[in-house]
Amino acid sequence: KRPRKGEGGDVPPSDGDRLFAQKCQELRGFIRPLAELLEGLRRGRYDRGLSSFQQSVAMDRLQRIIGVLQKPEMGARYLGTLLQVEAMLRLWFPHVAPKPTLDSTPSAAPP
């Protein structure tokens, strides 16, 4: 891991780092439905359909996904994983629209 500005280094973020941060911003809309799913698991909503081991694994994975989406500074190293998670989230929650980022917003308002 190379040090970043503010972490004892002066290496600027790479294009991959910026893309990772942008993707995290776009996918922040999925945090709420993921958190609701996690809360349902914690409250035993899925006790009938899942073993306790499956519930434990699901809770761990959901917590990890939410954690990654909340830490856009993690960088390009995890970009491939984030893109796989994005595909999964879009399948699970097709009703969630991506959050616009500064780079993807139009520069001028339509007439």
N, C-alpha and C positions, 0 to 999 in steps of 0.2 A: 504494500500500500504506500503510495507516495503522499507526502504531507501536502496539505492545501494551505492557502492563505488563511491565517488565523489559527492554524494547527501547528505552528512552528515551521512552516514552509512557505515558499512563495511561488509554487507551481500553479498557474492559472487552471481553471477547470477545462477539461477537454470537451470536444463536441459531444462525445458519448456521455460525459457527465451532465452536460446541459440537456441533452435529449432525455436522460433518465429523470432529471428534475422536472422537465416539461411533462413527461408521461405521468409522473406521480401527481402533478397538479391536475392533469386531465382526469385521472382516476379517483380523485378525492371524493367524488360523488358516490362511489361504491362503499365508502367507509360506513355510512349509516346502515345500509341493508346488511352489511357484514356484521356490524356490531349487534344488530337486532337478531341475526341468526345465532351469533355467539351467546347472546343473553338467553335465547330460547334453549340452547344446549345446556347452559348453566342451570336453568330452572327446571330441567327435566322434560321439556316439551317433546323430545324425541326419544324418550326412554323405551318406548315400544318398538321402534324401528331399528335402533342401534344398540349394540352391546356397549358396556361401559368403556371398553378399550377403544371402540370406534368413536365414541363420544369424546374421549380424551384426546385422541389423535386429531379429530375435527377441530376441537377447541384450540389445540396447539397451532394447527395450520392457519386458522382464522386469525389468531393473535399475531402470528408472524406476518401474514399478509397486511393486516391493518398497520402493524409496526413499520413495514417497508413503505407503505403509502404515506405515512406521516414523517418519513425521513428522506426527503429528496436529496440530501447531501451524500447519500451512500455511494452514488456514482456509477459510472459505466460498467464497473465490474459485475454488477447485478442486472444489467440491461436485458440480457437474454431471458433471464428468469422473469423479470417484470413483464416482458412481452408475452410470455406464456401465461402468466397470471392474468394479463389483460384479456386475452382470448377467452379464458375460462370465465372471468367476471362478466364479459359481454354475453356469454351463453346463459349463465345463471340468472342474470339480471338485465334482460333486454330492454326493460322499461327505463333504465337509468341512462340519461344522456351524459356524454362526456362534458366536463367543465371546460369552458373556454380558457385559453391561456393568453398571455400578453402577445405571444408570437402568432396565435391563430385568430385573433380578433381582427375584423376588417378595419382598415385605416380610415375609411370615410363611411359615414352613415348613408344608407340607400335613400334615394329621393322619395 
